């Protein structure tokens, strides 16, 4: 009969994996809990060269470029009064990046990315909506998945691409501890944490907000990131530091909570001519959420594996989560492909599947953990919590230019993967290789530069109390400063 996968979740990683499995010749069914693919939830996604390279291999890149419009945004750093901290650039980071790596930085509606991926799937009959998973069983040589509507699906292996509150992950933990007591930590779920609340949305672009602009506005305890979007709209984020909570104690917010929260900031200057109230009052869709973060210690058990947010939930300020999810899907398919070739058949044993899953974890875990810690550091410093942060962001960071941003993108791309056995697009220089293969110091610079810019100044020049020094030491260790 051949190998069959059950994918749970019509996410970026789930749909990407479906396309990859079609290319590999592996049967699958994809179960999505919602009644439609690509709902409009107000979310945008940052697509980096490492993610775009894989999407290009899947035949999705040109559609993304076309739908995204003119995405060469010029980054401006601003203080709490909305005043720019440096003269505007004449060439965008995205344009320079494209010259060097073959791909730019694209901010885009998550809904549109999902729709493009959905359109690319050949076997639409394998994409099922309204299929909310309730329980998972292990049976003999496969897995069995039950959904709320009473349906049952069987396959050789199960992939949980169903987000941070993954039912597949919960069932994997349950089965693991029933079948192999102690294989999963009993308190793993309580390690999911949140130290930031985020209000985000899509709004009509105010007439005085410059076209092709991306603005990072620093406030004490919070920051804004705003950028122009296709169809004369804006993507915007407000990142607010809050006391750390864990697991079930992480706050959830209603639309009433959001409205009351937003009112407090209506007079904040985003630029010298645009206030936050201008964005909120002209909103198309918004949300207020707690940003959950954690890289789970174990991603797989026997015939079950989790990828994307189900395995590693990162702070969106670094824009790495979605790209890492695409990479994890590619790593999984690469592992399966190698074993299918070695076996001369798509009938793989459980041992072969577990070996492929272990490769995904080995390939992705440390990279995700490092990026999570870097995201925490970006949030800490970009909300002016470190000593001298305000002075350095105002007077030092603007002097660094685009060098570190561009260098970092090359490092990130080099540290990424691609789909083995599929031709790399001709636009890629050096056959997809990059100058370096580490994600280190430059990453934080990009996060506060292209998506925010310049922690390096604080790291190199700041001084302060023991708590801050502890944060600095941990951050410097992650950045490989010493």
C-alpha atoms as one frame of an Amber mdcrd trajectory, in Angstrom:
protein
   0.000   0.000   0.000   2.864   2.396   0.701   3.443   5.005   3.364   0.547
   7.225   4.484   0.794  10.307   6.678  -1.872  12.011   8.740  -1.171  15.746
   9.045  -3.143  17.637  11.672  -3.316  21.386  11.074  -3.724  23.466   7.921
  -0.935  25.769   9.064   2.005  27.086   7.066   3.982  24.008   8.117   1.061
  21.617   7.530   0.260  22.816   4.015   3.952  23.070   3.110   4.415  19.482
   4.244   1.421  18.352   2.181   2.981  19.784  -0.990   6.343  18.219  -0.143
   4.780  14.787   0.419   3.056  15.025  -2.946   6.427  15.682  -4.561   7.869
  12.690  -2.687   4.995  10.440  -3.735   3.780   9.771  -0.193   0.042   9.546
   0.464  -1.479  11.728   3.181  -4.635  13.251   4.581  -4.653  16.699   6.224
  -7.157  17.400   9.000  -7.985  21.045   9.766 -10.160  21.878  12.790 -11.648
  25.066  11.338 -14.303  25.157   8.643 -12.035  26.852   6.137  -8.414  27.144
   5.195  -6.761  30.557   5.263  -9.115  32.451   7.626  -8.453  36.150   8.167
  -7.264  36.416  11.764  -5.380  39.687  11.434  -1.968  38.068  11.478   0.951
  38.835   9.204   4.083  36.780   8.700   7.682  37.723   8.013   9.176  35.550
   5.286  12.969  35.372   5.361  15.374  33.973   2.763  15.580  30.576   4.478
  11.809  30.147   4.278  11.430  31.734   0.856  14.061  29.421  -0.612  11.938
  26.377   0.288   8.714  28.042  -0.853  10.470  28.776  -4.135  11.296  25.090
  -4.512   7.585  24.371  -3.990   6.577  26.782  -6.748   4.978  29.344  -4.409
   7.505  32.178  -4.404   6.412  34.040  -7.532   2.789  34.063  -6.360   3.904
  35.484  -3.008   5.951  38.203  -4.690   3.069  39.161  -6.956   0.485  39.280
  -4.160   2.793  41.117  -1.747   3.197  44.061  -4.128   6.021  46.507  -3.506
   7.461  45.141  -0.275  10.775  47.038  -0.281  10.023  48.924   2.919  12.451
  51.495   4.348  13.083  51.062   8.056  12.854  54.026  10.430  13.676  53.912
  14.137  11.697  56.401  16.223  11.635  57.649  19.795   8.531  57.995  21.958
   7.648  61.321  20.326   7.597  59.701  16.889  10.762  61.489  15.814  13.065
  59.570  13.483  16.433  58.729  15.034  18.322  58.863  11.726  17.973  60.100
   8.175  15.918  57.778   5.940  17.763  55.186   3.852  17.799  55.468   0.068
  17.987  51.691  -0.471  15.925  49.257   1.592  17.348  46.312   3.490  15.002
  44.041   1.518  16.455  45.226  -1.796  20.055  44.814  -0.644  19.221  41.421
   0.777  17.742  40.268  -2.511  20.912  41.321  -4.321  23.034  39.236  -1.946
  20.937  36.126  -1.299  18.434  36.000  -4.131  15.551  36.693  -1.757  14.257
  39.779   0.065  12.421  40.123   3.359   8.660  40.035   2.781   5.981  40.894
   5.332   2.699  39.483   4.161  -0.793  38.478   5.306  -0.599  35.021   6.826
  -3.979  34.405   5.218  -2.524  35.029   1.756   0.425  32.702   2.372  -1.982
  29.951   3.432  -4.137  30.537   0.360  -1.144  30.345  -1.981  -0.016  27.101
  -0.346  -3.562  25.717  -0.534  -3.765  26.579  -4.223  -0.493  24.742  -4.851
  -1.760  21.451  -3.369  -2.703  19.118  -6.228  -4.872  16.675  -4.276  -7.413
  19.029  -2.715  -9.565  16.008  -1.822  -6.976  15.153   0.828  -7.503  18.487
   2.617 -10.387  18.126   5.063 -11.927  20.905   7.182 -14.063  20.709  10.312
 -11.898  17.843  11.593 -11.037  18.638  15.202  -8.897  15.882  16.718 -10.105
  14.407  19.998  -7.996  11.279  20.566  -5.100   9.372  19.018  -4.448   5.621
  19.195  -1.403   3.532  18.393  -2.413   0.305  16.685  -0.072  -2.372  15.434
   1.755  -0.891  12.471   0.187   2.564  12.489  -1.814   5.316  14.155  -5.516
   6.030  14.366  -6.918   9.555  14.761 -10.451  10.288  15.999 -12.149  13.624
  15.274 -15.029  15.413  16.988 -17.457  14.641  14.159 -17.001  10.904  14.744
 -14.624  10.244  11.852 -11.607   7.957  12.200  -8.438   8.165  10.091  -5.586
   5.674   9.933  -2.041   6.099   8.716   1.538   5.011   9.205   2.607   8.163
  11.027   1.097  11.332  12.455   2.399  14.898  12.145   1.119  17.524  14.566
   1.232  20.884  12.788  -1.674  22.160  14.858  -0.163  25.092  16.689   0.968
  25.976  20.172  -2.069  24.357  21.834  -1.569  21.176  19.814  -3.947  18.308
  20.526  -1.509  15.975  18.787   1.215  16.990  21.244  -1.105  16.414  24.210
  -2.053  12.972  22.900   1.598  12.178  22.190   2.439  13.011  25.806  -0.442
  10.865  27.062   0.464   7.874  24.910   4.150   8.233  25.650   3.682   8.214
  29.396   1.235   5.294  29.188   3.487   3.170  26.979   6.904   4.325  28.258
   6.463   5.975  31.677   8.802   8.907  32.157   9.552   9.439  28.462   8.007
  12.917  28.726   8.365  15.290  31.654   5.061  15.400  33.583   5.225  19.202
  33.802   6.298  19.933  30.218   3.025  21.763  29.525   3.599  24.138  32.420
   6.901  25.292  30.889   5.089  27.244  28.183   5.505  30.843  29.298   4.530
  34.383  28.390   6.314  37.610  29.294   4.739  39.766  26.584   1.255  40.710
  25.520   0.801  41.730  21.909  -1.923  43.709  20.199  -1.672  43.311  16.437
  -3.796  44.068  13.456  -4.320  45.249   9.921  -5.627  48.769   9.313  -6.177
  51.197   6.483  -3.021  53.227   5.915  -3.352  56.788   7.251  -2.613  59.333
   4.491   0.361  60.703   6.433   1.992  57.292   6.956   4.597  57.029   4.231
   4.157  54.386   1.571   6.869  51.695   1.710   7.683  52.573   5.303   8.447
  50.308   8.255   8.668  52.093  11.597   9.894  50.866  14.962   8.821  53.171
  17.797  10.418  52.653  21.203   8.550  53.313  24.454   9.416  52.413  28.037
   7.972  48.962  28.646   6.600  48.509  25.151   7.301  49.134  21.487   5.477
  49.448  18.167   6.292  47.928  14.815   4.275  49.275  11.890   4.667  48.813
   8.152   2.836  49.457   4.924   1.011  46.508   3.394  -0.611  45.660   0.048
  -3.922  47.297  -0.890  -3.119  50.557   0.918  -3.192  48.920   4.343  -0.846
  48.618   7.322   0.385  45.764   9.451   1.069  46.765  13.032   2.189  45.234
  16.317   2.390  46.526  19.860   4.678  44.479  22.129   4.115  45.093  25.858
   6.272  43.569  28.593   4.280  41.961  31.415   5.070  39.746  34.431   5.972
  36.221  33.356   3.240  33.603  33.673   3.277  29.886  32.872   0.959  27.238
  31.507  -2.647  27.590  32.582  -1.919  30.937  34.276  -1.133  32.671  30.967
  -3.836  35.342  30.470  -6.465  35.129  27.735  -8.191  38.280  26.498 -11.644
  39.126  25.168 -12.517  41.744  22.554 -13.731  43.917  25.442 -10.331  43.582
  27.110  -8.693  44.589  23.851 -10.853  47.692  23.402 -10.197  48.905  26.948
  -6.482  48.224  26.623  -6.201  50.030  23.289  -7.804  53.226  24.607  -4.881
  53.802  26.959  -2.512  54.299  24.029  -4.550  56.283  21.502  -2.340  59.372
  21.883   0.975  57.537  21.453   2.974  58.866  18.531   3.880  56.162  16.007
   5.432  58.763  13.737   5.417  62.531  14.033   2.056  62.637  12.229   0.402
  59.298  13.070  -0.949  58.226  16.457  -1.817  54.727  17.566  -5.448  55.785
  17.769  -5.380  56.467  14.022  -4.475  52.836  13.413  -6.941  51.350  15.844
  -9.890  53.450  14.737  -9.272  52.452  11.111  -8.717  48.767  11.852  -9.862
  45.930   9.621  -9.048  43.162  12.080  -7.225  43.093  15.426  -6.364  40.798
  18.317  -4.882  41.031  21.812  -2.969  37.938  22.886  -0.348  36.725  25.314
   2.745  35.739  23.351   3.602  32.211  24.411   7.175  30.961  24.144   8.841
  27.602  24.602  10.893  25.075  22.686   9.589  21.714  23.847  12.271  19.255
  24.871  11.003  16.279  22.849   9.195  16.544  19.533   8.398  12.924  18.710
   7.388   9.534  20.073   7.263   6.351  18.025   5.032   7.193  15.013   4.131
  10.749  16.084   6.066  13.973  15.491   5.245  17.645  16.075   6.539  20.547
  13.973   6.049  24.315  13.833   4.437  26.033  16.811   3.434  22.635  18.197
   7.138  21.992  18.837   8.736  25.435  19.096   6.813  28.632  19.850   8.944
  31.729  19.392   8.441  35.449  19.965   7.243  36.969  16.658   9.549  39.971
  17.040  12.297  37.938  15.349   9.992  36.696  12.556  11.625  33.272  12.754
   8.735  31.010  13.799   7.053  30.544  10.424  10.335  30.116   8.589  11.512
  27.545  11.136   8.228  25.677  10.657   8.819  25.475   6.899  12.366  24.273
   7.572  11.107  21.549   9.929   8.706  20.272   7.266  11.569  20.157   4.754
  13.830  18.374   7.255  11.134  15.753   7.836  10.663  15.111   4.117  14.428
  14.918   3.621  14.683  12.258   6.309  11.808  10.264   4.845  13.214  10.571
   1.329  16.615   9.196   2.327  15.056   6.191   4.041  12.666   5.475   1.189
  15.614   5.437  -1.208  17.617   3.191   1.105  14.703   0.761   1.509  13.729
   0.867  -2.157  10.126   1.209  -1.004   7.755   3.646   0.668   6.964   0.971
   3.258   9.040   2.195   6.198   9.336   0.491   9.570   8.653   2.261  12.841
  12.396   2.245  13.485  13.014   4.048  10.195  10.326   6.614  10.995  11.711
   7.221  14.476  15.173   7.680  13.006  13.841  10.271  10.547  12.007  12.079
  13.355  15.153  12.133  15.482  17.006  13.797  12.605  14.414  16.584  12.497
  14.870  17.220  16.213  18.661  17.149  15.943  18.563  19.499  12.955  16.110
  22.034  14.371  16.123  21.984  18.183  19.258  23.982  19.022  18.535  26.493
  16.257  15.030  27.086  17.615  16.227  27.308  21.219  18.852  29.888  20.304
  16.338  31.972  18.383  13.852  31.853  21.255  16.455  33.229  23.662  17.462
  35.889  21.183  13.818  36.915  20.818  13.585  37.349  24.573  16.644  39.590
  24.502  15.227  41.657  21.646  11.997  42.213  23.574  13.907  43.168  26.729
  16.093  45.799  25.135  13.659  47.152  22.552  11.271  48.094  25.361  14.044
  50.173  26.973  14.466  47.983  30.042  18.263  47.921  30.119  20.359  50.751
  31.594  21.448  53.266  28.964  19.066  51.648  26.470  17.336  54.915  25.624
  20.595  56.770  25.062  22.097  54.026  22.955  18.994  53.441  20.834  18.767
  57.162  20.177  22.399  57.998  19.462  24.394  54.814  18.828  22.195  52.327
  16.993  21.509  54.613  13.991  25.238  54.655  13.213  25.485  50.925  12.532
  23.809  51.005   9.141  22.651  47.937   7.257  25.863  45.913   7.332  24.959
  43.646  10.228  21.387  43.177   8.996  22.570  41.948   5.618  25.320  39.786
   7.073  22.841  38.211   9.446  20.378  37.295   6.714  23.167  35.485   4.921
  24.015  33.580   8.108  20.385  32.658   8.731  19.996  31.418   5.185  23.199
  29.398   5.464  21.990  27.828   8.688  18.734  26.792   7.046  17.932  23.796
   4.905  16.257  23.077   1.583  14.369  20.171   0.053  16.885  17.578  -1.040
  16.326  16.114  -4.484  14.492  19.200  -5.768  16.319  21.675  -7.960  17.399
  24.880  -6.263  16.025  27.912  -8.115  18.432  29.613 -10.502  18.108  32.913
  -8.662  20.088  31.457  -5.787  23.806  32.317  -5.860  26.422  29.782  -4.801
  24.020  26.840  -5.207  22.210  27.887  -2.051  25.325  28.073   0.096  26.183
  31.036   2.279  29.268  32.540   3.814  28.621  31.179   7.310  26.534  28.473
   8.915  25.971  29.886  12.365  23.173  32.009  13.711  24.882  34.271  16.187
  25.621  37.881  16.903  24.054  39.300  13.764  20.644  37.792  14.496  19.832
  40.225  17.263  21.052  43.098  15.141  18.678  42.138  12.397  15.811  41.710
  14.823  16.080  45.323  15.912  17.314  46.485  12.512  15.282  45.059   9.692
  12.538  44.145  12.126  13.662  46.417  14.794  17.516  47.080  14.974  20.624
  47.152  17.113  20.878  45.285  20.409  24.590  45.150  19.746  25.090  48.678
  20.992  23.502  47.858  24.321  25.422  44.619  24.605  28.743  46.289  23.868
  28.326  49.547  25.761  25.770  49.077  28.522  26.446  48.800  32.239  24.074
  48.174  35.092  22.873  46.170  38.039  23.370  42.465  38.702  20.047  41.445
  37.162  20.869  43.270  33.938  24.397  41.865  33.922  22.955  38.378  34.247
  20.731  38.982  31.254  23.685  40.375  29.348  25.861  37.373  30.158  23.165
  34.975  29.007  22.540  36.974  25.874  26.237  37.303  25.089  26.618  33.560
  25.467  23.846  33.012  22.950  25.399  35.553  20.604  28.813  33.857  20.962
  30.397  37.108  22.157  32.626  35.190  24.570
